[in-house]
């Protein structure tokens, strides 16, 4: 059983890290464009990002079942266009779990990044261009370092709930995709092993607190 716990922990951390990285890669360009080029459309674009929160997370996850199942929207569309000849197994896989995590927690990454990038003084970008820096150099040496507090905040807000998520792996995952949230639930309500469930819950809480403290110290250093 100890090895099972270890495997579930590693899988949960791997899924959460992958989802967090993908949220950062997707959320950063979105936040950057809205903050610097949104203009009078900033409010409308932010509302679109927060729009999924107006619907239950459970309902949104169920919607992905309709999209990803064997005869779902994606497979039927691809077969209708002649791209594939038989359905692709997308549901009950690691891909579907990570996709659900990214979809569910992307706003948690995008909004802190937007707040950090909106505070950016555009005169710094103009000065960098006047000094002959290329756009990529300006981003690497000016924009990204100044947005690190938003990156740290978005990472915390995305990783912590993702690593303990229960709904997404339960509905979109299958055998071999269980995460720590489901494992803890099984110990309390199925296996009736409350000591193990409590121990694993405490271990998860300690790991999250350590990660939170490390990121808080890094974020504090970046702001100073």
Backbone bond lengths (Angstrom), bond angles and torsions (degrees), N, CA, C in turn:
res aa  C-N    CA-C-N  psi(-1)  N-CA   C-N-CA  omega(-1)  CA-C   N-CA-C  phi
1 X - - - 1.464 - - 1.521 111.39 -
2 X 1.353 117.76 -33.94 1.457 120.18 179.72 1.533 111.31 -60.62
3 X 1.356 115.33 -41.32 1.455 118.06 178.88 1.511 111.33 -67.03
4 X 1.326 117.64 -32.43 1.461 120.62 176.22 1.519 110.27 -63.24
5 X 1.325 116.83 -44.29 1.460 121.06 178.42 1.528 110.05 -61.49
6 X 1.313 116.67 -43.71 1.462 121.12 -179.67 1.528 110.64 -62.20
7 X 1.319 116.77 -43.78 1.461 120.35 179.43 1.527 111.73 -63.83
8 X 1.327 116.55 -42.22 1.462 120.31 -179.91 1.525 110.21 -65.95
9 X 1.329 117.24 -39.58 1.456 121.03 177.26 1.530 110.75 -61.20
10 X 1.322 116.22 -48.19 1.466 119.58 179.83 1.521 111.32 -62.26
11 X 1.329 117.04 -41.84 1.458 120.35 179.41 1.529 110.71 -63.76
12 X 1.324 116.19 -43.08 1.468 119.76 -179.44 1.530 111.12 -63.05
13 X 1.328 116.17 -45.02 1.464 119.91 179.24 1.526 110.46 -65.31
14 X 1.353 116.74 -39.98 1.461 119.42 178.48 1.512 112.53 -63.35
15 X 1.338 117.17 -44.98 1.463 120.77 177.84 1.530 110.73 -62.44
16 X 1.337 115.91 -44.69 1.467 119.62 -177.50 1.524 111.39 -65.96
17 X 1.340 117.30 -41.50 1.463 120.04 178.28 1.524 111.15 -64.75
18 X 1.332 116.74 -42.55 1.469 119.91 178.66 1.518 110.96 -62.91
19 X 1.328 116.44 -45.31 1.461 120.06 179.31 1.527 111.22 -63.90
20 X 1.333 117.01 -39.69 1.466 120.46 179.26 1.524 111.06 -64.51
21 X 1.327 116.94 -43.41 1.462 120.59 178.50 1.521 111.26 -63.06
22 X 1.317 117.10 -43.72 1.466 120.29 178.88 1.528 110.90 -65.46
23 X 1.329 117.16 -38.65 1.473 120.07 176.25 1.519 111.01 -62.23
24 X 1.338 116.39 -38.33 1.461 119.97 178.20 1.529 111.00 -66.46
25 X 1.337 116.35 -43.36 1.463 120.35 -179.50 1.526 111.75 -66.27
26 X 1.319 117.16 -33.26 1.460 120.54 178.97 1.523 111.93 -86.42
27 X 1.329 116.16 -39.30 1.452 119.74 -174.17 1.521 114.45 -75.79
28 X 1.337 117.00 -31.24 1.458 119.38 -177.52 1.528 112.15 -64.05
29 X 1.344 119.58 -50.36 1.479 118.45 177.12 1.522 112.82 -60.09
30 X 1.336 117.18 -37.55 1.459 119.99 178.38 1.515 111.04 -63.08
31 X 1.338 116.30 -49.66 1.465 120.30 -179.90 1.525 111.27 -63.49
32 X 1.323 116.94 -38.97 1.469 121.50 -179.55 1.525 110.69 -63.16
33 X 1.315 116.73 -47.12 1.467 120.38 -178.72 1.522 111.36 -65.74
34 X 1.337 117.24 -41.16 1.459 119.55 -179.64 1.520 110.87 -67.74
35 X 1.338 117.16 -43.84 1.468 120.99 -176.28 1.526 112.30 -67.98
36 X 1.319 117.30 -41.37 1.456 119.98 -173.38 1.522 113.78 -97.24
37 X 1.338 116.97 -27.12 1.462 119.06 -175.28 1.530 112.72 -126.67
38 X 1.321 117.49 7.08 1.463 119.54 -178.22 1.510 113.78 -68.92
39 X 1.329 116.88 -33.50 1.459 120.37 -179.97 1.522 112.18 58.05
40 X 1.328 115.49 -133.55 1.466 119.79 -178.92 1.519 112.83 -75.16
41 X 1.349 116.85 -5.06 1.460 120.69 179.64 1.520 112.10 -94.40
42 X 1.328 118.29 4.58 1.460 120.57 -176.83 1.523 112.08 -56.16
43 X 1.323 116.01 -49.66 1.462 120.07 -176.83 1.523 111.16 -61.68
44 X 1.330 116.52 -43.54 1.463 120.12 -179.31 1.524 111.15 -64.18
45 X 1.330 116.91 -41.05 1.458 120.38 -179.90 1.522 111.51 -67.40
46 X 1.329 117.20 -38.24 1.458 120.16 177.26 1.529 111.43 -66.16
47 X 1.327 116.27 -36.58 1.466 119.85 176.66 1.524 110.19 -62.88
48 X 1.335 116.56 -39.66 1.467 119.75 178.44 1.525 111.26 -63.06
49 X 1.342 116.45 -37.05 1.462 119.60 178.26 1.525 110.97 -66.99
50 X 1.329 116.40 -38.71 1.469 120.23 -178.32 1.518 112.97 -85.80
51 X 1.326 117.46 -5.60 1.457 121.40 -176.88 1.532 113.75 -55.52
52 X 1.342 119.65 -40.08 1.482 118.56 178.80 1.529 113.98 -58.71
53 X 1.343 117.37 -26.05 1.456 119.41 -179.73 1.524 112.02 -68.00
54 X 1.318 117.35 -14.33 1.459 120.29 179.47 1.526 111.42 -77.12
55 X 1.320 116.40 -9.25 1.466 122.20 178.22 1.525 108.99 -116.94
56 X 1.299 116.33 148.31 1.465 121.23 179.86 1.528 110.72 -58.39
57 X 1.336 115.76 138.73 1.463 121.24 177.27 1.519 111.14 -59.66
58 X 1.323 116.65 -34.46 1.462 121.05 179.33 1.523 110.82 -65.56
59 X 1.325 116.91 -43.53 1.467 120.84 179.55 1.519 110.42 -65.23
60 X 1.329 117.31 -40.53 1.463 120.32 179.45 1.527 111.34 -64.64
61 X 1.323 116.39 -35.64 1.455 119.46 178.52 1.530 110.96 -70.75
62 X 1.337 116.34 -39.41 1.463 119.50 175.79 1.526 111.10 -60.98
63 X 1.329 117.07 -33.27 1.465 120.14 179.29 1.526 111.22 -61.82
64 X 1.327 117.04 -34.73 1.467 120.11 178.69 1.525 111.53 -67.06
65 X 1.336 117.52 -26.73 1.463 119.59 175.61 1.521 109.93 -63.44
66 X 1.325 116.68 -43.49 1.467 120.92 178.08 1.517 110.76 -63.96
67 X 1.317 117.12 -34.72 1.464 120.73 -177.28 1.520 111.79 -76.26
68 X 1.335 117.24 -39.76 1.462 120.87 -169.61 1.521 115.12 -99.48
69 X 1.314 119.29 -11.10 1.463 119.71 -174.85 1.534 110.95 -65.33
70 X 1.331 115.21 170.92 1.469 121.17 -173.09 1.522 112.30 -54.87
71 X 1.324 117.16 -43.50 1.468 120.89 177.55 1.528 109.61 -111.20
72 X 1.323 114.60 41.63 1.448 120.60 -179.86 1.518 112.43 -89.51
73 X 1.316 114.29 -168.86 1.466 121.01 -175.06 1.524 111.71 -62.33
74 X 1.329 117.58 -46.17 1.464 120.60 -175.68 1.522 111.22 -66.49
75 X 1.316 117.53 -50.89 1.465 120.59 -177.85 1.525 111.83 -64.06
76 X 1.315 117.37 -42.54 1.457 119.91 179.78 1.526 110.90 -64.90
77 X 1.330 116.48 -38.16 1.466 119.67 179.00 1.527 111.17 -66.92
78 X 1.326 116.78 -44.58 1.467 120.08 179.96 1.526 111.86 -65.38
79 X 1.331 116.57 -39.79 1.460 118.79 177.62 1.520 111.42 -69.58
80 X 1.328 117.36 -35.24 1.455 120.65 177.36 1.517 112.60 -65.11
81 X 1.336 116.83 -32.90 1.469 121.14 178.29 1.523 112.18 -85.29
82 X 1.337 116.80 -4.84 1.454 120.17 179.68 1.511 114.47 80.00
83 X 1.336 117.32 12.82 1.464 120.46 -179.94 1.521 110.37 -71.73
84 X 1.329 117.20 -39.04 1.465 121.87 178.15 1.522 108.60 -128.35
85 X 1.316 115.89 158.61 1.459 120.58 179.75 1.521 112.42 -104.06
86 X 1.310 117.73 -17.97 1.462 121.87 177.63 1.517 109.07 -143.00
87 X 1.329 117.52 153.80 1.470 120.32 -175.37 1.523 112.72 -60.10
88 X 1.335 115.01 147.42 1.456 122.42 175.85 1.525 108.60 -96.76
89 X 1.315 116.88 136.73 1.461 121.70 178.17 1.525 109.28 -77.02
90 X 1.323 116.45 101.68 1.463 121.39 178.63 1.515 112.26 -110.57
91 X 1.329 116.67 -34.00 1.457 120.30 178.88 1.524 110.25 -77.72
92 X 1.328 115.78 153.55 1.477 122.63 -179.69 1.529 111.92 63.34
93 X 1.315 116.70 36.39 1.458 122.71 177.91 1.527 109.36 -130.84
94 X 1.327 115.40 169.46 1.465 119.55 175.33 1.517 110.90 -62.42
95 X 1.331 116.57 -34.56 1.464 120.80 178.39 1.525 111.35 -58.59
96 X 1.326 117.33 -46.46 1.461 120.13 -177.86 1.528 111.40 -66.80
97 X 1.329 117.08 -36.78 1.461 120.03 179.02 1.530 110.55 -65.08
98 X 1.321 116.58 -48.51 1.465 120.36 -179.59 1.522 110.45 -64.25
99 X 1.334 117.19 -40.27 1.463 120.50 177.68 1.521 110.79 -60.35
100 X 1.336 116.76 -43.63 1.456 119.76 178.05 1.515 112.86 -63.96
101 X 1.332 116.87 -39.03 1.469 120.45 177.82 1.519 110.79 -65.04
102 X 1.316 117.14 -43.89 1.463 120.55 179.92 1.521 110.49 -62.05
103 X 1.328 116.07 -46.73 1.463 119.64 179.77 1.530 111.66 -61.96
104 X 1.323 115.71 -41.14 1.457 119.06 -175.85 1.510 114.38 -71.99
105 X 1.353 117.23 -32.93 1.461 119.97 -172.75 1.525 114.06 -112.12
106 X 1.324 118.13 4.53 1.462 120.16 178.64 1.532 113.28 -57.36
107 X 1.338 119.88 -42.33 1.474 118.63 177.40 1.521 113.75 -61.11
108 X 1.343 117.52 -30.52 1.467 120.36 179.32 1.527 111.11 -65.92
109 X 1.324 117.35 -24.92 1.457 121.40 176.41 1.528 111.46 -88.14
110 X 1.319 116.93 -39.48 1.461 120.93 -172.59 1.523 112.17 -70.42
111 X 1.305 118.03 -42.60 1.466 120.33 -174.74 1.530 113.38 -65.64
112 X 1.354 120.56 -46.03 1.472 118.50 175.15 1.527 112.87 -62.22
113 X 1.328 117.09 -35.78 1.469 119.85 176.68 1.526 110.69 -64.08
114 X 1.315 116.53 -40.30 1.468 119.82 178.14 1.516 111.10 -61.68
115 X 1.331 116.65 -44.07 1.468 120.09 -179.68 1.526 110.61 -61.05
116 X 1.334 117.15 -42.25 1.466 120.44 -179.57 1.523 111.41 -68.46
117 X 1.319 117.43 -41.58 1.470 120.68 -177.29 1.518 111.85 -74.31
118 X 1.333 117.62 -28.67 1.461 119.90 179.37 1.526 111.37 -67.47
119 X 1.347 116.04 -27.81 1.462 119.99 178.82 1.525 112.45 -78.39
120 X 1.322 116.54 -6.35 1.464 120.85 -176.68 1.522 110.40 -66.41
121 X 1.316 116.55 130.36 1.464 122.29 177.92 1.532 108.73 -78.57
122 X 1.325 116.64 113.46 1.464 120.27 -177.29 1.526 111.60 -64.77
123 X 1.329 117.13 -18.90 1.469 119.06 178.02 1.526 111.14 -65.35
124 X 1.329 116.81 -26.95 1.458 119.57 175.96 1.526 110.71 -66.61
125 X 1.320 116.41 -38.52 1.464 119.97 177.31 1.521 110.80 -66.51
126 X 1.327 116.44 -40.77 1.462 120.08 178.36 1.521 111.29 -65.49
127 X 1.325 116.42 -39.46 1.468 119.69 178.59 1.513 110.66 -66.06
128 X 1.331 116.37 -39.45 1.459 119.35 178.29 1.525 111.34 -63.06
129 X 1.337 116.33 -40.87 1.467 119.71 178.05 1.525 111.24 -67.29
130 X 1.323 117.11 -38.75 1.466 120.60 179.24 1.528 111.47 -64.46
131 X 1.328 116.73 -29.97 1.460 120.64 179.50 1.528 112.56 -84.01
132 X 1.325 116.35 2.63 1.459 120.18 173.82 1.512 115.50 93.65
133 X 1.317 117.27 10.13 1.464 119.38 -179.66 1.528 110.32 -75.71
134 X 1.316 115.87 141.27 1.455 120.76 175.86 1.531 109.49 -75.86
135 X 1.332 117.45 157.99 1.478 119.57 -178.97 1.522 113.09 -54.66
136 X 1.334 117.26 -39.56 1.460 119.65 179.79 1.522 111.22 -65.69
137 X 1.341 117.06 -39.64 1.461 120.47 177.99 1.529 110.75 -66.58
138 X 1.336 116.12 -38.39 1.463 119.85 177.80 1.517 110.97 -62.18
139 X 1.322 115.78 -42.78 1.463 118.99 179.11 1.526 110.63 -65.35
140 X 1.322 116.53 -43.69 1.468 120.82 -174.36 1.523 111.96 -70.87
141 X 1.323 118.26 -35.81 1.459 121.14 -173.56 1.528 114.22 -102.66
142 X 1.331 116.94 -17.05 1.465 119.29 -176.71 1.531 111.37 -119.38
143 X 1.341 115.99 -59.53 1.463 119.70 -171.67 1.525 111.69 -67.25
144 X 1.322 117.17 -53.66 1.460 119.39 -174.86 1.527 113.33 -63.39
145 X 1.343 120.06 -45.30 1.476 118.16 177.62 1.522 113.06 -59.38
146 X 1.339 117.54 -36.61 1.459 119.78 -179.59 1.526 112.31 -74.45
147 X 1.313 116.71 -18.80 1.469 119.86 -179.95 1.523 112.69 -95.86
148 X 1.331 118.06 3.94 1.459 120.94 -177.48 1.531 113.91 -58.36
149 X 1.345 120.18 -37.51 1.476 117.59 175.64 1.520 112.88 -57.61
150 X 1.341 117.29 -38.43 1.461 120.48 176.50 1.513 112.33 -68.28
151 X 1.340 116.42 -35.82 1.460 120.46 177.45 1.524 109.97 -64.77
152 X 1.324 117.03 -45.20 1.461 120.78 179.62 1.531 110.84 -63.55
153 X 1.336 116.51 -45.79 1.473 119.44 -179.66 1.517 111.06 -63.40
154 X 1.338 117.14 -44.20 1.454 120.19 179.23 1.514 112.67 -64.12
155 X 1.332 116.50 -36.77 1.460 120.37 178.46 1.519 111.28 -64.85
156 X 1.325 116.48 -42.97 1.466 120.39 178.81 1.528 110.41 -63.51
157 X 1.346 115.86 -48.48 1.459 120.06 -176.07 1.524 112.39 -67.17
158 X 1.316 117.47 -22.24 1.460 121.07 179.90 1.518 111.83 -92.37
159 X 1.322 117.00 -47.41 1.463 120.58 -173.20 1.519 112.41 -68.08
160 X 1.326 117.65 -45.17 1.464 120.35 -173.85 1.531 112.09 -62.36
161 X 1.339 119.90 -50.70 1.474 116.51 177.29 1.522 113.42 -69.97
162 X 1.343 117.75 -27.67 1.468 120.00 -179.17 1.523 111.41 -68.56
163 X 1.328 117.38 -40.06 1.462 119.62 -175.80 1.531 111.53 -68.27
164 X 1.320 117.55 -25.92 1.455 120.25 179.58 1.516 113.74 -106.28
165 X 1.326 117.09 11.79 1.460 120.47 -176.87 1.526 110.88 -63.80
166 X 1.318 115.52 141.19 1.461 121.53 -178.52 1.533 112.09 -113.65
167 X 1.324 117.11 -39.55 1.462 121.50 -172.56 1.524 111.52 -66.07
168 X 1.332 117.38 -46.90 1.463 120.64 -174.12 1.527 112.75 -62.04
169 X 1.334 119.80 -53.45 1.475 117.99 178.65 1.516 113.19 -66.45
170 X 1.329 117.85 -27.55 1.454 120.25 179.58 1.526 111.41 -68.98
171 X 1.343 117.43 -40.35 1.456 121.11 -176.11 1.530 113.28 -91.98
172 X 1.328 116.95 -38.02 1.464 120.19 -174.79 1.519 113.04 -99.84
173 X 1.343 117.70 -16.27 1.447 120.95 -176.75 1.516 112.14 -94.62
174 X 1.302 114.96 178.88 1.453 121.86 179.01 1.510 110.27 -143.51
175 X 1.329 116.58 -153.27 1.456 120.76 178.53 1.526 110.17 -65.09
176 X 1.313 116.22 128.97 1.457 120.40 179.88 1.513 114.09 89.92
177 X 1.330 117.88 3.43 1.468 120.22 178.77 1.530 111.67 -119.78
178 X 1.329 116.62 12.83 1.463 119.43 -179.19 1.523 111.06 -63.63
179 X 1.319 115.20 142.65 1.465 121.17 177.19 1.522 109.34 -112.83
180 X 1.307 115.34 174.89 1.458 120.78 -170.00 1.528 112.33 -64.94
181 X 1.344 117.02 -30.58 1.458 119.60 178.76 1.513 112.03 -62.01
182 X 1.335 116.58 -43.85 1.469 120.50 178.17 1.519 110.55 -68.25
183 X 1.327 117.28 -37.93 1.464 120.53 179.57 1.527 110.65 -60.80
184 X 1.334 116.29 -43.74 1.472 119.94 179.78 1.522 110.00 -64.61
185 X 1.335 116.79 -43.68 1.461 120.26 178.85 1.530 111.27 -59.37
186 X 1.335 116.59 -41.64 1.459 120.67 -179.48 1.532 111.00 -63.48
187 X 1.316 117.20 -37.42 1.464 120.12 -179.78 1.528 111.43 -66.81
188 X 1.333 116.93 -36.17 1.461 119.65 -177.40 1.525 112.56 -80.86
189 X 1.324 117.69 -43.12 1.460 120.69 -168.49 1.523 114.79 -108.12
190 X 1.326 118.79 -12.62 1.459 120.79 -179.47 1.531 110.70 -115.77
191 X 1.338 115.91 -58.17 1.466 119.57 -177.83 1.521 112.83 -78.32
192 X 1.344 117.19 -14.64 1.466 121.90 -178.70 1.528 111.36 57.07
193 X 1.343 114.37 36.17 1.465 120.60 179.42 1.528 108.10 -108.69
194 X 1.321 115.16 75.53 1.456 120.30 -175.87 1.529 113.55 -64.49
195 X 1.331 119.82 -37.59 1.470 118.56 177.70 1.526 113.31 -59.32
196 X 1.337 117.06 -44.59 1.460 119.49 179.14 1.523 111.01 -67.35
197 X 1.337 116.94 -42.12 1.461 119.61 177.99 1.516 111.96 -60.75
198 X 1.335 116.78 -41.32 1.463 120.63 179.12 1.524 111.23 -67.34
199 X 1.340 116.45 -40.72 1.462 120.22 -179.75 1.530 111.13 -64.16
200 X 1.331 116.55 -44.51 1.464 119.88 179.89 1.522 110.34 -66.41
201 X 1.332 117.50 -39.48 1.470 120.61 177.13 1.518 110.98 -60.95
202 X 1.331 116.40 -42.28 1.461 120.22 179.05 1.530 111.14 -66.14
203 X 1.335 116.59 -40.81 1.465 119.97 177.53 1.528 110.89 -61.14
204 X 1.313 116.29 -41.71 1.462 120.30 178.92 1.519 110.79 -64.51
205 X 1.325 116.56 -41.26 1.453 120.22 179.49 1.529 111.06 -64.31
206 X 1.330 117.16 -41.94 1.463 121.05 179.20 1.517 111.12 -63.87
207 X 1.324 117.30 -44.93 1.459 120.64 178.63 1.515 111.48 -60.76
208 X 1.324 116.73 -41.83 1.466 120.13 -179.93 1.526 111.21 -67.49
209 X 1.331 116.88 -37.06 1.457 119.91 178.86 1.527 110.78 -67.29
210 X 1.332 116.72 -39.92 1.467 119.70 177.26 1.519 110.68 -62.55
211 X 1.334 116.16 -46.62 1.452 119.86 178.00 1.511 112.07 -61.61
212 X 1.328 116.73 -40.09 1.461 120.73 179.74 1.520 111.28 -64.31
213 X 1.332 117.28 -42.28 1.461 120.84 179.18 1.529 111.36 -65.44
214 X 1.332 116.98 -42.10 1.469 119.97 179.21 1.519 111.14 -63.35
215 X 1.315 117.16 -45.62 1.454 120.30 -179.99 1.525 111.97 -67.33
216 X 1.350 116.36 -34.79 1.460 119.38 178.91 1.538 110.04 -65.59
217 X 1.310 117.57 -39.12 1.461 120.89 179.22 1.536 110.27 -67.33
218 X 1.328 116.24 -40.23 1.469 119.38 178.50 1.522 110.33 -67.46
219 X 1.330 116.61 -41.87 1.467 119.77 179.46 1.515 110.57 -64.49
220 X 1.350 116.76 -38.87 1.455 119.36 177.47 1.510 111.79 -64.31
221 X 1.342 117.27 -38.63 1.443 120.35 176.56 1.509 112.69 -66.43
222 X 1.346 116.63 -36.00 1.462 119.86 179.19 1.510 111.44 -68.60
223 X 1.351 117.97 -37.92 1.461 120.81 -179.64 1.507 111.81 -70.19
224 X 1.349 116.79 -30.91 1.472 119.15 179.36 1.514 110.45 -80.12
